[in-house]
C-alpha cells in the first residue's frame, strides 16, 4: 500500500504521523522500549495532545532482533500468530551519551538508536550497517474508509537486491514491485500467489520477517525507491531482522525460528504420475498407465488419483466413486504389488452433497457466518455446490476431518495432495477460536496442511510423511512438499514456474515441485520433453495436467526415451540428493536454490533466474527455447557437463556460455570432482 504522493505530499484521504525523534528510553527486563512523539518536545506543554509511537526491541534468538512499533496499546493482539521457536538470549544494552546513541545487541546483530536529532536506527552486523530506519521510515496512517495502518521502511543500499516473499512468478528480484501478502488462487501468470510469505532476503546478507499473518503490503523500492516498505492494518507492526553473513546463513537463522523443513520419505523423490484432472479414468486406465511406464523402462514411484476419484458434487466426502472404482482396496493393493505408493487428492471444502456436510453442520465443525446468536453456515457455489469450510481452529473439527482420512489410509493410501486453501472468506464469518478473519485468511492453509501432515506422521512415523500442497504461508515449510500450482503448457510458463520456485526456496522452503509439461492445455511435444529434464532435476517430480494425460508415449516415442533417461539420471543422483536433503533438515538450505544463494559474492548471480543449483555442486540451466539454445553462467572454478563431459575452467571469474542441446540434454554442469560427477561416472 502506498501512503504518499511522491516525496513531498501525502495521498488524498490519508493522514500520516511519524516519530520526530526519541523522547526517552526505558529498559523492561530484556526489552528496550523507545518512546518517540510525532512532534519535537521543546516545552512541557508539548506533551499535551501529542501522539507517541513506541518502538520496542527484543532478542528472541541469537543474531535476531524483534522490533514492535505501536500506537495504541489497548488493541488486543490479533490471532492467529505465526509459530516461532524462541531461544531467548540476554541482549547487551549500552547507552553512549557521548555519541548520543543506545545500542541493543543480540549476538553479532546490533540496533543502534539515535537519541538526538531525527528518528534514526541502524542495524549493524559486526559493526557494519546492513540497513536503517530513518526519519521518514515509520508511519502511523489513518486511511479514509479503511482505518489505521502502521508502516516501516528499511533502507536499500546501492546495488542491493531483494528476494523471497513466497512463491512469486514475476521477476525474481523484487526491487520495484508492489507485493500484497494475500493467498489467492491466481495461477502462475499473475501477481497473485498461492504461497505468500512475509519474509524477504537481501543480497547484503540479512533477512526480515514481518510477524503478521494478515495482509502485509510490501513496496520494494516502489514508493520510496531507496527503501523496502512494509505495512499492516491496525495499531501495531512487529518485524524481525535476521543477522548477516551469507544468504544461506540467514536462512539458517530464519528457519531455526520459523521451523526447519523436515525429512521426507526417500520414495517421494521418485517420479509421481497423475491421472490428471478432468480426464476420464478408471481402474483399467490407471493400470494401463502404470504398466505402460514399466514396459518402457521408466521407473515410477507414486501414482496419484486426482479429484474425480470421488463423485462430482461430493467433494470432499472421501468416498471412492463406486461406478469408477468398485474395489478401491483391491486396486491399491495392485499398485502396491507393483512397488508404488499411492496419493489421492483432497481439499478442506465440504460440498453440500458430501456425506460429511450434515454431520459437520450438526457438530459445529464448519465455518459459521457472523449473523446472529444462532449463526448459519458459510457456504459458496464457487468450486463445489453449496460447499462449506472445515473450521480447523476447532480441535474437535480437526480430529473429525482427519478421522475421515484415516479410512483412506486403511485402504492403502500413502499420501495426500492437499489442494486449495486459498479461497478463505474474510467478511461476515466467525471462527471457533475467535481468530481475526483477516489474519485467518492466509493462516488457514497452515492449519490444513499441519493437520494432514501430522496424521501421516502418526501413521507412518517421522520422516515418512509427505503431502503435495499448493498453498502456504510463513512456517509452511514444516509440512512439505509444495508444488507450483496451475501453469500453462509453454516455455514462458516453464520459466515463470522456475522463478516461483526460486522465490519460495528463498523464503525458507526446502523442497518444491511443479507440473511437468504444464497444467493448462497440452504442451507441444518438444516443450514436454524440455520440461521433463527440468522436472526430473527438481527436488520432487510429478507428471500432471488438467484435461489431458501426461504419459510420455502420447507425445511421441522420443518423449519416452527422454523420460526414461532423466528419471534414471535422478535415481543415479539419489545419494547426492539425500545427502543434500539431510543438510536441508539441519540448516534450512533448500535443495533447489537460486544462484545468488550459493554464490552471493558473484555479482552476475544476483539477477539470474533461468538457472539454479540443485544442492551445492550441480548447476541446472533448463532449455526454454525451441531452438535448443541456452545461455549458461558458470561461476569461478572448474565445471564438467554431467552428460557430455565438456570441461570448462572459468578460473577466478565466472563465464557465460551459449550452448545448443538436443532434447536429451540441457545445461547441466557439476563442480569438478564433486559427488554428482562421481555418481554418473560410477565412481565410488
Secondary structure, DSSP 4 states (H G I P E B T S, - for coil): ---EETTTEEPTTEEEE---S--EEEEETTEEEEEEESS---SGGGGTT--EEEEEEEEEETTEEEEEEES-TTSPPPS------------EEEEETTTTEEEEEETTEEEEEESSSS--EEEEETTEEEEEE-TTT-EEEEETTTEEEEEEEEE--TT--EEEEES--S-SS-TTEEEE--B----SSSS-BSBEEEEEEETTTEEEEE--SS--EEEESSSSTTEEEEEEESSEEEEEEE--S-HHHHHHHHHHHH-PPPP--GGGGSEEEE--SSS---HHHHHHHHHHHHHTT----EEEE-GGGSPTT--S-----TTT-TTHHHHHHHHHHTT-EEEEEE-SEE-TTSHHHHHHHHHT-B-EESSSTTPPBP-B-SSSTTBEEB-TTSHHHHHHHHHHHHHHHHHT--EEEE--------TTEE-TT---HHHHHHHHHHHHHHHHHHHHHHHH-TT---B-BS-B-TTGGGS--BB----BSSHHHHHHHHHHHHHHHTTT----B-EET-SBS---HHHHHHHHHHHHTSSSEEE--SSS---GGGT-HHHHHHHHHHHHHHHHHHHHHHHHHHHHHHH---SEE-HHHH-TT-GGGGG--S-EEETTTEEEE---STT-EEEEEE-SSEEEETTT--EEE-TTS-EEEEEE--TT--EEEEETT-HHHHHHHT--
